[in-house]
Amino acid sequence: MNRNDFQEKIGYRFGDPELLDQALTHSSYTRENNLPRAACNERLEFLGDAFFDAIIGEELYRRLPEKKEGCLTKYRALIVCEKSLAETARSIEIGSQMKLGRGEETSGGRERESIIADAMESLIGAVYLDSDYECVKKFVLGYFRERLEQAIAGNMHDDHKSEFQEMAQADGPVKINYELVSEEGPDHDKTFYVRVTVDDVEKGQGKGKSKKEAEQQAAKDAMLRGDRHVL
């Protein structure tokens, strides 16, 4: 699939093709080719993250006028997350379009959740710069509408950290802390081990290919233990 086909697939054609190219350029590629750091997609990821968060937040605010801030935050977290972004990125085959360094290429970077999720945010940022807010809003809602509807309907349970926080604080405020216990593996393929404590007492452990994933697994473990009356 070439870039023209890719633009057909995503339903948006760039007026400035260089923005699309930058959105799909990983930092490993710029390092290996001695290109300026600004040529990779990290700045666009920053921008896309901000607009993604704002668009979903605005939609939830308008759709759920009776919900309190805490509930809106929980719903947003179910949508604005790495897993959600990665699933959408896979649906448009964004990995096949990316420029990666040799190390990332050979280690499966085109399928790595963190890389393609970041690229999806970069694409959102690029669409905004190439158009305007209303256009990028249409783009985001087009791809995340189903997940938005599922979250509003209460049919999503991917944010274990928020669920665990709600469970742990059911009887009043407590101190919840996620601690990195260890990490192993090469830089391009690390595994992280995390534990979660409540008021300095360990409640769960988890591991993942990113710290965020490990924290989610630790929260999930803590909730399972909670079902056995550990909390």
Beta strands, then each sheet from edge to edge (+ up, - down):
strand 1: 176-184
strand 2: 191-198
strand 3: 201-208
sheet 1: 1+ 2- 3+
end
